[in-house]
Amino acid sequence: MAERIAALGGWPDACSETLSERNTLESLPFGELPTSQALTAVEAGLERVAAVVTSWLATPSVSQDPVTADLLTSLCRDIMTRKWLARAQQ
């Protein structure tokens, strides 16, 4: 993703402060978690990330750029596969 952002003239800001400010995922509770609770949290997080990627795919700038759209579609497919695997473990 960073390479594609750079190729389009952007700057992929992966600084921890930026990522922390823009994070929309819920934090896990502190301490040991039962496996089922951890897997449910992983599944929910992956669903949230997939929703964000899907929303990016709907933007005109991405829908008119087949290379970026393909990259995001592949990313979304991978995320949904991992979500399915997390659910299958429950």
Distance bins in CASP14 RR format, pairs under 12 A and 6 or more apart:
PFRMAT RR
TARGET T0000
AUTHOR 0000-0000-0000
RMODE 2
METHOD distances of the structure
MODEL  1
1 7 0 0 0 0 0 1 0 0 0 0 0
1 8 0 0 0 0 0 1 0 0 0 0 0
1 10 0 0 0 0 0 1 0 0 0 0 0
1 12 1 0 0 1 0 0 0 0 0 0 0
1 13 0 0 0 0 0 1 0 0 0 0 0
1 14 0 0 0 0 1 0 0 0 0 0 0
1 53 0 0 0 0 1 0 0 0 0 0 0
1 56 0 0 0 0 0 1 0 0 0 0 0
1 68 0 0 0 0 1 0 0 0 0 0 0
1 71 1 0 0 1 0 0 0 0 0 0 0
1 72 0 0 0 0 1 0 0 0 0 0 0
1 74 0 0 0 0 0 1 0 0 0 0 0
1 75 1 0 0 1 0 0 0 0 0 0 0
1 78 0 0 0 0 0 1 0 0 0 0 0
2 8 0 0 0 0 0 1 0 0 0 0 0
2 9 0 0 0 0 0 1 0 0 0 0 0
2 10 0 0 0 0 1 0 0 0 0 0 0
2 11 0 0 0 0 1 0 0 0 0 0 0
2 12 1 1 0 0 0 0 0 0 0 0 0
2 13 0 0 0 0 1 0 0 0 0 0 0
2 14 1 0 0 1 0 0 0 0 0 0 0
2 71 0 0 0 0 0 1 0 0 0 0 0
3 9 0 0 0 0 0 1 0 0 0 0 0
3 10 0 0 0 0 0 1 0 0 0 0 0
3 12 0 0 0 0 1 0 0 0 0 0 0
3 67 0 0 0 0 0 1 0 0 0 0 0
3 68 0 0 0 0 0 1 0 0 0 0 0
3 71 0 0 0 0 1 0 0 0 0 0 0
4 10 0 0 0 0 1 0 0 0 0 0 0
4 12 0 0 0 0 1 0 0 0 0 0 0
4 56 0 0 0 0 0 1 0 0 0 0 0
4 62 0 0 0 0 0 1 0 0 0 0 0
4 65 0 0 0 0 1 0 0 0 0 0 0
4 67 1 0 0 1 0 0 0 0 0 0 0
4 68 1 0 1 0 0 0 0 0 0 0 0
4 69 0 0 0 0 0 1 0 0 0 0 0
4 70 0 0 0 0 0 1 0 0 0 0 0
4 71 1 0 1 0 0 0 0 0 0 0 0
4 72 0 0 0 0 1 0 0 0 0 0 0
4 74 0 0 0 0 0 1 0 0 0 0 0
4 75 0 0 0 0 0 1 0 0 0 0 0
5 11 1 0 0 1 0 0 0 0 0 0 0
5 12 1 0 1 0 0 0 0 0 0 0 0
5 13 0 0 0 0 1 0 0 0 0 0 0
5 14 0 0 0 0 1 0 0 0 0 0 0
5 56 0 0 0 0 0 1 0 0 0 0 0
5 62 0 0 0 0 0 1 0 0 0 0 0
5 65 0 0 0 0 0 1 0 0 0 0 0
5 68 0 0 0 0 1 0 0 0 0 0 0
5 71 0 0 0 0 0 1 0 0 0 0 0
5 72 0 0 0 0 0 1 0 0 0 0 0
6 12 1 0 0 1 0 0 0 0 0 0 0
6 13 0 0 0 0 0 1 0 0 0 0 0
6 14 0 0 0 0 0 1 0 0 0 0 0
7 65 0 0 0 0 0 1 0 0 0 0 0
7 67 0 0 0 0 1 0 0 0 0 0 0
7 68 0 0 0 0 1 0 0 0 0 0 0
7 71 0 0 0 0 0 1 0 0 0 0 0
8 61 0 0 0 0 1 0 0 0 0 0 0
8 62 0 0 0 0 0 1 0 0 0 0 0
8 65 1 0 0 1 0 0 0 0 0 0 0
8 67 0 0 0 0 1 0 0 0 0 0 0
8 68 1 0 0 1 0 0 0 0 0 0 0
8 71 0 0 0 0 0 1 0 0 0 0 0
11 18 0 0 0 0 0 1 0 0 0 0 0
12 18 0 0 0 0 0 1 0 0 0 0 0
12 19 0 0 0 0 0 1 0 0 0 0 0
13 19 0 0 0 0 1 0 0 0 0 0 0
13 20 0 0 0 0 0 1 0 0 0 0 0
13 21 0 0 0 0 0 1 0 0 0 0 0
13 22 0 0 0 0 1 0 0 0 0 0 0
14 20 0 0 0 0 0 1 0 0 0 0 0
14 22 0 0 0 0 0 1 0 0 0 0 0
15 21 0 0 0 0 1 0 0 0 0 0 0
15 22 0 0 0 0 0 1 0 0 0 0 0
16 22 0 0 0 0 0 1 0 0 0 0 0
16 23 0 0 0 0 0 1 0 0 0 0 0
17 23 0 0 0 0 0 1 0 0 0 0 0
19 25 0 0 0 0 0 1 0 0 0 0 0
20 27 0 0 0 0 0 1 0 0 0 0 0
22 52 0 0 0 0 0 1 0 0 0 0 0
23 45 0 0 0 0 0 1 0 0 0 0 0
23 48 0 0 0 0 0 1 0 0 0 0 0
23 49 0 0 0 0 0 1 0 0 0 0 0
23 52 0 0 0 0 0 1 0 0 0 0 0
24 44 0 0 0 0 0 1 0 0 0 0 0
24 45 0 0 0 0 1 0 0 0 0 0 0
24 47 0 0 0 0 0 1 0 0 0 0 0
24 48 1 0 0 1 0 0 0 0 0 0 0
24 49 0 0 0 0 1 0 0 0 0 0 0
24 51 0 0 0 0 1 0 0 0 0 0 0
24 52 1 0 0 1 0 0 0 0 0 0 0
24 55 0 0 0 0 0 1 0 0 0 0 0
25 41 0 0 0 0 1 0 0 0 0 0 0
25 42 0 0 0 0 0 1 0 0 0 0 0
25 44 0 0 0 0 1 0 0 0 0 0 0
25 45 1 0 1 0 0 0 0 0 0 0 0
25 46 0 0 0 0 1 0 0 0 0 0 0
25 47 0 0 0 0 0 1 0 0 0 0 0
25 48 1 0 1 0 0 0 0 0 0 0 0
25 49 1 0 0 1 0 0 0 0 0 0 0
25 51 0 0 0 0 0 1 0 0 0 0 0
25 52 0 0 0 0 1 0 0 0 0 0 0
26 40 0 0 0 0 0 1 0 0 0 0 0
26 41 1 0 0 1 0 0 0 0 0 0 0
26 42 0 0 0 0 0 1 0 0 0 0 0
26 44 1 0 0 1 0 0 0 0 0 0 0
26 45 1 0 0 1 0 0 0 0 0 0 0
26 47 0 0 0 0 0 1 0 0 0 0 0
26 48 0 0 0 0 1 0 0 0 0 0 0
27 33 0 0 0 0 0 1 0 0 0 0 0
27 41 0 0 0 0 1 0 0 0 0 0 0
27 44 0 0 0 0 0 1 0 0 0 0 0
27 45 0 0 0 0 0 1 0 0 0 0 0
28 34 0 0 0 0 0 1 0 0 0 0 0
28 37 0 0 0 0 1 0 0 0 0 0 0
28 38 1 0 0 1 0 0 0 0 0 0 0
28 39 0 0 0 0 0 1 0 0 0 0 0
28 40 0 0 0 0 0 1 0 0 0 0 0
28 41 1 0 1 0 0 0 0 0 0 0 0
28 42 0 0 0 0 1 0 0 0 0 0 0
28 44 0 0 0 0 0 1 0 0 0 0 0
28 45 0 0 0 0 0 1 0 0 0 0 0
29 37 0 0 0 0 1 0 0 0 0 0 0
29 38 0 0 0 0 0 1 0 0 0 0 0
29 41 0 0 0 0 1 0 0 0 0 0 0
31 37 0 0 0 0 0 1 0 0 0 0 0
31 38 0 0 0 0 0 1 0 0 0 0 0
32 38 0 0 0 0 1 0 0 0 0 0 0
33 39 0 0 0 0 1 0 0 0 0 0 0
33 40 0 0 0 0 1 0 0 0 0 0 0
33 41 1 0 0 1 0 0 0 0 0 0 0
33 42 0 0 0 0 0 1 0 0 0 0 0
34 40 0 0 0 0 1 0 0 0 0 0 0
34 41 0 0 0 0 0 1 0 0 0 0 0
34 90 0 0 0 0 0 1 0 0 0 0 0
35 41 0 0 0 0 0 1 0 0 0 0 0
35 42 0 0 0 0 0 1 0 0 0 0 0
35 86 0 0 0 0 0 1 0 0 0 0 0
35 89 1 0 0 1 0 0 0 0 0 0 0
35 90 0 0 0 0 1 0 0 0 0 0 0
36 42 0 0 0 0 0 1 0 0 0 0 0
36 43 0 0 0 0 0 1 0 0 0 0 0
36 86 0 0 0 0 0 1 0 0 0 0 0
36 87 0 0 0 0 0 1 0 0 0 0 0
36 89 0 0 0 0 1 0 0 0 0 0 0
36 90 1 0 1 0 0 0 0 0 0 0 0
37 43 0 0 0 0 0 1 0 0 0 0 0
37 44 0 0 0 0 0 1 0 0 0 0 0
37 86 0 0 0 0 0 1 0 0 0 0 0
37 90 0 0 0 0 1 0 0 0 0 0 0
38 44 0 0 0 0 0 1 0 0 0 0 0
38 45 0 0 0 0 0 1 0 0 0 0 0
38 86 0 0 0 0 1 0 0 0 0 0 0
38 89 0 0 0 0 1 0 0 0 0 0 0
38 90 0 0 0 0 1 0 0 0 0 0 0
39 45 0 0 0 0 0 1 0 0 0 0 0
39 46 0 0 0 0 0 1 0 0 0 0 0
39 82 0 0 0 0 0 1 0 0 0 0 0
39 83 0 0 0 0 0 1 0 0 0 0 0
39 84 0 0 0 0 0 1 0 0 0 0 0
39 85 0 0 0 0 1 0 0 0 0 0 0
39 86 1 0 1 0 0 0 0 0 0 0 0
39 87 1 0 0 1 0 0 0 0 0 0 0
39 88 0 0 0 0 1 0 0 0 0 0 0
39 89 1 0 1 0 0 0 0 0 0 0 0
39 90 1 0 1 0 0 0 0 0 0 0 0
40 46 0 0 0 0 0 1 0 0 0 0 0
40 47 0 0 0 0 0 1 0 0 0 0 0
40 83 0 0 0 0 0 1 0 0 0 0 0
40 86 0 0 0 0 1 0 0 0 0 0 0
40 87 0 0 0 0 1 0 0 0 0 0 0
40 89 0 0 0 0 0 1 0 0 0 0 0
40 90 1 0 0 1 0 0 0 0 0 0 0
41 47 0 0 0 0 0 1 0 0 0 0 0
41 48 0 0 0 0 0 1 0 0 0 0 0
41 83 0 0 0 0 0 1 0 0 0 0 0
41 86 0 0 0 0 1 0 0 0 0 0 0
41 90 0 0 0 0 0 1 0 0 0 0 0
42 48 0 0 0 0 0 1 0 0 0 0 0
42 49 0 0 0 0 0 1 0 0 0 0 0
42 79 0 0 0 0 0 1 0 0 0 0 0
42 82 0 0 0 0 1 0 0 0 0 0 0
42 83 0 0 0 0 1 0 0 0 0 0 0
42 84 0 0 0 0 0 1 0 0 0 0 0
42 85 0 0 0 0 1 0 0 0 0 0 0
42 86 1 0 1 0 0 0 0 0 0 0 0
42 87 0 0 0 0 1 0 0 0 0 0 0
42 88 0 0 0 0 0 1 0 0 0 0 0
42 89 0 0 0 0 1 0 0 0 0 0 0
42 90 0 0 0 0 1 0 0 0 0 0 0
43 49 0 0 0 0 0 1 0 0 0 0 0
43 50 0 0 0 0 0 1 0 0 0 0 0
43 79 0 0 0 0 0 1 0 0 0 0 0
43 80 0 0 0 0 0 1 0 0 0 0 0
43 82 0 0 0 0 1 0 0 0 0 0 0
43 83 1 0 1 0 0 0 0 0 0 0 0
43 84 0 0 0 0 1 0 0 0 0 0 0
43 85 0 0 0 0 1 0 0 0 0 0 0
43 86 1 0 1 0 0 0 0 0 0 0 0
43 87 1 0 1 0 0 0 0 0 0 0 0
43 88 0 0 0 0 0 1 0 0 0 0 0
43 89 0 0 0 0 1 0 0 0 0 0 0
43 90 1 0 0 1 0 0 0 0 0 0 0
44 50 0 0 0 0 0 1 0 0 0 0 0
44 51 0 0 0 0 0 1 0 0 0 0 0
44 83 0 0 0 0 1 0 0 0 0 0 0
44 86 0 0 0 0 1 0 0 0 0 0 0
44 87 0 0 0 0 0 1 0 0 0 0 0
45 51 0 0 0 0 1 0 0 0 0 0 0
45 52 0 0 0 0 0 1 0 0 0 0 0
45 79 0 0 0 0 1 0 0 0 0 0 0
45 80 0 0 0 0 0 1 0 0 0 0 0
45 82 0 0 0 0 0 1 0 0 0 0 0
45 83 0 0 0 0 1 0 0 0 0 0 0
45 86 0 0 0 0 1 0 0 0 0 0 0
46 52 0 0 0 0 0 1 0 0 0 0 0
46 53 0 0 0 0 0 1 0 0 0 0 0
46 75 0 0 0 0 0 1 0 0 0 0 0
46 76 0 0 0 0 0 1 0 0 0 0 0
46 78 0 0 0 0 1 0 0 0 0 0 0
46 79 1 0 1 0 0 0 0 0 0 0 0
46 80 1 0 0 1 0 0 0 0 0 0 0
46 81 0 0 0 0 1 0 0 0 0 0 0
46 82 1 0 1 0 0 0 0 0 0 0 0
46 83 1 0 1 0 0 0 0 0 0 0 0
46 84 0 0 0 0 1 0 0 0 0 0 0
46 85 0 0 0 0 1 0 0 0 0 0 0
46 86 1 0 0 1 0 0 0 0 0 0 0
46 87 0 0 0 0 1 0 0 0 0 0 0
47 53 0 0 0 0 0 1 0 0 0 0 0
47 54 0 0 0 0 0 1 0 0 0 0 0
47 76 0 0 0 0 0 1 0 0 0 0 0
47 79 0 0 0 0 1 0 0 0 0 0 0
47 80 0 0 0 0 1 0 0 0 0 0 0
47 82 0 0 0 0 0 1 0 0 0 0 0
47 83 1 0 0 1 0 0 0 0 0 0 0
47 84 0 0 0 0 0 1 0 0 0 0 0
47 86 0 0 0 0 1 0 0 0 0 0 0
47 87 0 0 0 0 1 0 0 0 0 0 0
48 54 0 0 0 0 0 1 0 0 0 0 0
48 55 0 0 0 0 0 1 0 0 0 0 0
48 79 0 0 0 0 1 0 0 0 0 0 0
48 83 0 0 0 0 0 1 0 0 0 0 0
49 55 0 0 0 0 0 1 0 0 0 0 0
49 56 0 0 0 0 0 1 0 0 0 0 0
49 72 0 0 0 0 0 1 0 0 0 0 0
49 75 0 0 0 0 1 0 0 0 0 0 0
49 76 0 0 0 0 1 0 0 0 0 0 0
49 78 0 0 0 0 0 1 0 0 0 0 0
49 79 1 0 1 0 0 0 0 0 0 0 0
49 80 0 0 0 0 1 0 0 0 0 0 0
49 82 0 0 0 0 1 0 0 0 0 0 0
49 83 0 0 0 0 1 0 0 0 0 0 0
50 56 0 0 0 0 0 1 0 0 0 0 0
50 57 0 0 0 0 0 1 0 0 0 0 0
50 72 0 0 0 0 0 1 0 0 0 0 0
50 73 0 0 0 0 0 1 0 0 0 0 0
50 75 0 0 0 0 1 0 0 0 0 0 0
50 76 1 0 1 0 0 0 0 0 0 0 0
50 77 0 0 0 0 1 0 0 0 0 0 0
50 78 0 0 0 0 1 0 0 0 0 0 0
50 79 1 0 1 0 0 0 0 0 0 0 0
50 80 1 0 1 0 0 0 0 0 0 0 0
50 81 0 0 0 0 0 1 0 0 0 0 0
50 82 0 0 0 0 1 0 0 0 0 0 0
50 83 1 0 0 1 0 0 0 0 0 0 0
50 84 0 0 0 0 0 1 0 0 0 0 0
51 57 0 0 0 0 0 1 0 0 0 0 0
51 58 0 0 0 0 0 1 0 0 0 0 0
51 76 0 0 0 0 1 0 0 0 0 0 0
51 79 0 0 0 0 1 0 0 0 0 0 0
51 80 0 0 0 0 0 1 0 0 0 0 0
51 83 0 0 0 0 0 1 0 0 0 0 0
52 58 0 0 0 0 0 1 0 0 0 0 0
52 59 0 0 0 0 0 1 0 0 0 0 0
52 72 0 0 0 0 0 1 0 0 0 0 0
52 75 0 0 0 0 0 1 0 0 0 0 0
52 76 0 0 0 0 1 0 0 0 0 0 0
52 79 0 0 0 0 1 0 0 0 0 0 0
53 59 0 0 0 0 0 1 0 0 0 0 0
53 62 0 0 0 0 1 0 0 0 0 0 0
53 68 0 0 0 0 0 1 0 0 0 0 0
53 69 0 0 0 0 0 1 0 0 0 0 0
53 71 0 0 0 0 1 0 0 0 0 0 0
53 72 1 0 1 0 0 0 0 0 0 0 0
53 73 0 0 0 0 1 0 0 0 0 0 0
53 74 0 0 0 0 1 0 0 0 0 0 0
53 75 1 0 1 0 0 0 0 0 0 0 0
53 76 1 0 1 0 0 0 0 0 0 0 0
53 77 0 0 0 0 1 0 0 0 0 0 0
53 78 0 0 0 0 1 0 0 0 0 0 0
53 79 1 0 0 1 0 0 0 0 0 0 0
53 80 0 0 0 0 1 0 0 0 0 0 0
53 83 0 0 0 0 0 1 0 0 0 0 0
54 62 0 0 0 0 0 1 0 0 0 0 0
54 63 0 0 0 0 0 1 0 0 0 0 0
54 69 0 0 0 0 0 1 0 0 0 0 0
54 72 0 0 0 0 1 0 0 0 0 0 0
54 73 0 0 0 0 1 0 0 0 0 0 0
54 75 0 0 0 0 0 1 0 0 0 0 0
54 76 1 0 0 1 0 0 0 0 0 0 0
54 77 0 0 0 0 0 1 0 0 0 0 0
54 79 0 0 0 0 1 0 0 0 0 0 0
54 80 0 0 0 0 1 0 0 0 0 0 0
55 62 0 0 0 0 1 0 0 0 0 0 0
55 63 0 0 0 0 0 1 0 0 0 0 0
55 72 0 0 0 0 0 1 0 0 0 0 0
55 76 0 0 0 0 0 1 0 0 0 0 0
56 62 1 0 1 0 0 0 0 0 0 0 0
56 63 0 0 0 0 1 0 0 0 0 0 0
56 65 0 0 0 0 0 1 0 0 0 0 0
56 68 0 0 0 0 1 0 0 0 0 0 0
56 69 0 0 0 0 1 0 0 0 0 0 0
56 71 0 0 0 0 0 1 0 0 0 0 0
56 72 1 0 1 0 0 0 0 0 0 0 0
56 73 0 0 0 0 0 1 0 0 0 0 0
56 75 0 0 0 0 1 0 0 0 0 0 0
56 76 0 0 0 0 1 0 0 0 0 0 0
57 63 1 0 0 1 0 0 0 0 0 0 0
57 64 0 0 0 0 0 1 0 0 0 0 0
57 65 0 0 0 0 0 1 0 0 0 0 0
57 66 0 0 0 0 0 1 0 0 0 0 0
57 68 0 0 0 0 1 0 0 0 0 0 0
57 69 1 0 0 1 0 0 0 0 0 0 0
57 70 0 0 0 0 0 1 0 0 0 0 0
57 71 0 0 0 0 0 1 0 0 0 0 0
57 72 1 0 1 0 0 0 0 0 0 0 0
57 73 1 0 0 1 0 0 0 0 0 0 0
57 74 0 0 0 0 0 1 0 0 0 0 0
57 75 0 0 0 0 1 0 0 0 0 0 0
57 76 1 0 0 1 0 0 0 0 0 0 0
57 77 0 0 0 0 0 1 0 0 0 0 0
58 64 0 0 0 0 0 1 0 0 0 0 0
58 69 0 0 0 0 0 1 0 0 0 0 0
58 72 0 0 0 0 0 1 0 0 0 0 0
58 73 0 0 0 0 0 1 0 0 0 0 0
58 76 0 0 0 0 0 1 0 0 0 0 0
59 65 0 0 0 0 1 0 0 0 0 0 0
59 68 0 0 0 0 1 0 0 0 0 0 0
59 69 0 0 0 0 1 0 0 0 0 0 0
59 72 0 0 0 0 1 0 0 0 0 0 0
60 68 0 0 0 0 0 1 0 0 0 0 0
60 69 0 0 0 0 0 1 0 0 0 0 0
61 68 0 0 0 0 1 0 0 0 0 0 0
61 69 0 0 0 0 0 1 0 0 0 0 0
61 72 0 0 0 0 0 1 0 0 0 0 0
62 68 1 0 1 0 0 0 0 0 0 0 0
62 69 1 0 1 0 0 0 0 0 0 0 0
62 70 0 0 0 0 0 1 0 0 0 0 0
62 71 0 0 0 0 1 0 0 0 0 0 0
62 72 1 0 0 1 0 0 0 0 0 0 0
62 73 0 0 0 0 1 0 0 0 0 0 0
62 75 0 0 0 0 0 1 0 0 0 0 0
62 76 0 0 0 0 0 1 0 0 0 0 0
63 69 1 0 0 1 0 0 0 0 0 0 0
63 70 0 0 0 0 0 1 0 0 0 0 0
63 72 0 0 0 0 0 1 0 0 0 0 0
63 73 0 0 0 0 0 1 0 0 0 0 0
65 71 0 0 0 0 1 0 0 0 0 0 0
65 72 0 0 0 0 1 0 0 0 0 0 0
65 73 0 0 0 0 0 1 0 0 0 0 0
66 72 0 0 0 0 0 1 0 0 0 0 0
66 73 0 0 0 0 0 1 0 0 0 0 0
67 73 0 0 0 0 0 1 0 0 0 0 0
67 74 0 0 0 0 0 1 0 0 0 0 0
68 74 0 0 0 0 0 1 0 0 0 0 0
68 75 0 0 0 0 0 1 0 0 0 0 0
69 75 0 0 0 0 0 1 0 0 0 0 0
69 76 0 0 0 0 0 1 0 0 0 0 0
70 76 0 0 0 0 0 1 0 0 0 0 0
70 77 0 0 0 0 0 1 0 0 0 0 0
71 77 0 0 0 0 0 1 0 0 0 0 0
71 78 0 0 0 0 0 1 0 0 0 0 0
72 78 0 0 0 0 0 1 0 0 0 0 0
72 79 0 0 0 0 0 1 0 0 0 0 0
73 79 0 0 0 0 0 1 0 0 0 0 0
73 80 0 0 0 0 0 1 0 0 0 0 0
74 80 0 0 0 0 0 1 0 0 0 0 0
74 81 0 0 0 0 0 1 0 0 0 0 0
75 81 0 0 0 0 0 1 0 0 0 0 0
75 82 0 0 0 0 0 1 0 0 0 0 0
76 82 0 0 0 0 0 1 0 0 0 0 0
76 83 0 0 0 0 0 1 0 0 0 0 0
77 83 0 0 0 0 0 1 0 0 0 0 0
77 84 0 0 0 0 0 1 0 0 0 0 0
78 84 0 0 0 0 0 1 0 0 0 0 0
78 85 0 0 0 0 0 1 0 0 0 0 0
79 85 0 0 0 0 0 1 0 0 0 0 0
79 86 0 0 0 0 0 1 0 0 0 0 0
80 86 0 0 0 0 0 1 0 0 0 0 0
80 87 0 0 0 0 0 1 0 0 0 0 0
81 87 0 0 0 0 0 1 0 0 0 0 0
81 88 0 0 0 0 0 1 0 0 0 0 0
82 88 0 0 0 0 0 1 0 0 0 0 0
82 89 0 0 0 0 0 1 0 0 0 0 0
83 89 0 0 0 0 0 1 0 0 0 0 0
83 90 0 0 0 0 0 1 0 0 0 0 0
84 90 0 0 0 0 0 1 0 0 0 0 0
END
